[in-house]
């Protein structure tokens, strides 16, 4: 049996630093570290985190839009719970929508040319080669080993500093076009070798310092200083959402994501939300779809 599946790529821009904690410590790094992909050592946003906040935001949206006529709070919750559980699942049944891990596509760095977003060839091809309003397929991007390639928005330079690293810069005859809102999010794009990407990203994560406060005295606790990591503001993240078309009257991905989109931008994702962290602006790719094998 073949199950029809709708698949969409979702792009997100961090409006604030994003901290999705790993719950552990890493020697030589911040006290509170963020989640990383074990294969690449790159920061990521787990699919469980995305699914959890999306469910909560979808519940709020349905509560405000579909049950505003009910006065009793219990009646309001019962009104929307069944519809939300059909999409996201509950203890007795699985949902029809699946969230996959969010990965860094473009990472912002300071340079003499202003803020530059770095990426790799594999990331560009995976996330944009089939995008209708992108020209990644036509660019025929070459492999890079020890130098970077300016893809968009950079003046003619032979060398460019990317954080602490100085790299020789090559260029292409045609400028990169990503299409949609993503094109406006990244003004200057540089492609770097795959072997350098993880190192540069991890060396340029935002690290903040806080101190624990004694609630009784209002003063700082002795030896209460701690540091924590975050994905910096301006980072572009991509994740995929799939929806199984196995039940009738289940909203499609675009409808669900458009419903939760304003909440992601206002309330955000991850920890430290009361300290100015977490807001994520989303862009939903048009089209898509496919079929899963039995």
N, C-alpha and C positions, 0 to 999 in steps of 0.2 A: 504494500500500500504506500502511495506517495502522499505526503502531507504538504499542502500548499503553505508556503511561508513568505511573508512580506519582510524584506530586510531593508533597513535604512541606515545610512551613515549620518551621524549627528556631530556637528562641530561646536565647540565651546571655547569662549575666550574668558580667561580669568580676569574679572574686574577688581578683585582683591587677591591677596595671597591665599592659597588654599592649603589647609593642613588636614590630611587624613592620616591619623596617627597609626603606627604599626604596633604600639603597645610594648615596645622594647627599646633597648639601648644598643648603640654601636660605638665601640671604642674609638676615640679620636674624632667623633662627630658630635652633633648636638645631643642633649640629654633625651629629648623627645623627638624621635625620628619619624619620617613619613613612610608610607607603604611603597615598596619597590618591586619591580618585576625581577624574580630571581635569575632569569635567563640573561637579561641585559643590564641589570642594576639601575634601570631608569625609574624615576618616580611614576606612579600610576594612580588612578582612582578606581578602586575595585568595583566590579559590577554590582556587588551587594550594596555598596554605599549609594550608587546611582539608583538602584531599584528601590531601596528603602525610602529615600527622600522623595522620589517620583511618586511612590504610592501615597505617602503622606500629603504631598501637594495635590495629587489628583483627588484625594478624599476632600480636602479643603475646597477645591474648585467645585466639585459636585455638590457639596454642602451649601455653597453660596449661590450656585446657579440653578440647581434643580429642586431644592427643598427650602427655598426662602419663604414659601408660603406657610410652612409649618412653624408653630410657636413653641412646641415642646422640644427640648434638646434631645431627648431619647428618641422621639419620633423622627427627628432630622437624621440622626445617625443610622437608624434602621432603614431609613429611606434610601440612603446611598451605599450602605455596606455591601449589599448584594451585588450591585453593579461594579463596585470597586474590586470585590473578590473575584468576579468573573474575569477581570482583566489581569489582576496581580496575584490571584490565588489566596488561599487561607489554609488553616490546619487540615481541612477535609479534602481540598482539591487544589491542583496546580493551576497557575494562571496561564494565560495565552501569550503574554508578552515577556520577552527575555532581554535582559540588559547585559552587555559584555563590557569588559574592562575599558576604561578610558586611558589612552596613551598620549604622550607628548608628541605633537607634530611639529610645531614651531616654538622655539624657546628664545626669549628675548635676552640680548646682551648689550652692554654699553660699549660703544666704540667711538673713534674720532669722527665717524660719519653720522653719529647719532645712534639711536636704538636700532639694532640689527637682529633679525630673527634667523636662527640657524635651523637647518633640517638636514636630512640625508636623502639620497636617491631612492632608497627602498621605501621610505615614508611617503615621499611625493608620489611614487608610482602606485602604492597601495591605496592611498586616500583620494587621489585626484585623477588618475589616468583614465578612468571611466566616467568622470564628471563631464556632463555635456558642455558646460560653458567654460571648461578649463582647456588650456593648450599644452598640458604636460606631455601628451602622447606625441604631438607634433615637434616638441622641442628636441627630442632625441638627446636627452641629457647624458653626457659621457661619464664614465667611471672616474672617480678621483681617488688619489692615493695619499699625496703629501701636501696638496694645496686645496684651496677653496674655490668655488665658482660663484660669482655674483649673478643671481638670477633676476633680481628686480630692485630698482630704485637706488642703485649706487653709482656714484661718479667714478670716472676712470682712476683707479688706484692700483698700484703694484702690490702693496702690502696693506693688511688691515688687522687691527688688534681686536680680538674677540675675547673680552675679559682679560685674562693674563697672557693669552697666547697670541703671537704675531704670525699670521699666515700669508703666504703668497696668494694673490687673487687672480683667477682667470675670469673670462667672461663669455657670454653667448651673444650671437647676433640678434636674438629675439628676446624680449622681456617675458618673464613668467606671468601667466594669467591664471588665477585660481577660480575665479567666478564667484558670484554671490557676495555675501557679507564678508567672507573670509578674505577676499581681495582687499577690502578696506581695513581689515584688522592688522595686516602685515604690510608695511610700506617698503621695507628693505629686507630682502631675503638672500641669504648666503647658504649654499650647500657645502657641507664639510664631509670629510671621510668618515665612514661608519665607525672606525676604530677610535676616533676622537670624540664622538658625540656624547657617549655616556660620561666620559671624564669631564668634559667641559660643562655639561648640565649639572653634574653633582658638585662641581667646584663653584657654581654660581647660583645655587639655591639660596633663597632668603633664609637667614638665621636671625631670630629675635631672642632677646633676653628679657626675662621677667623675674619678679621676686614674689615670694609668698608673703601675704600680709596676715598678721595675727588679728583675728576678728575682735579680740578683747581689748587690745591696745591701739589697733589701727596702725601699728608700726611694722616695719619689715622684720620677718623672722630671721634669726641668726642662721647663717649658712642656708638660706632659703632661695638662693639665686639659681635659676635654671634656664636653659636655652632650648629652643625648638625650631625645627625646620618647616619650610613651606614652599610650595610651588609659587614662583613670583607672579605678580600682576602682569598681564599681557601675554602670558603663555596660551598658546592655542592647543586645545586637546580634542581628540577625536574618539568617539565610541560608536558602537553599532547596537541597534535595537532590532530584534526580530519578533514577529507576531504570527502565531499559528492560526490559520484560517479554518479552524475545526468546529467553531461554534457560531451560531447565528447571532446577529445583533451585538457583535463585539466591535468596539470602536477601532479604527485603524491607527497605525503608529502616529501618523501626522496629527490626527485629532487629539490623541492622548498627549503628545509632546507639546502641541500648541497650548493645551490646557495648563500644563505645568511650567511652561517656559517663563511666564512672568514671576512665578514663585522662585525659580532658580536664580533669577536676576535680582530679586528683592531679599530673599531669605538665605539663599546659598546652600552650600554643602560642606560637610566636614566639621571639624572642631574649631574652637576659638571664635565662634560667630559673634559673640558679644564684644570681641576685641578688634572688630573690623576685618574679619576673615570670611572667605567662602563664597562670595557672589560669583555667579557663572552665567554669562550671556550665551544663549544657544542659537544655532542656525541649523535648520533641518533641510537636508538634501532632498530635492524634488525627485520623484520617480523612484524606481527600484522595484524589487520583488524577485521571487524565485521559487524553486521547489526543492524540498529536502528529499533525499533518497530514503527508501524504506529501511 
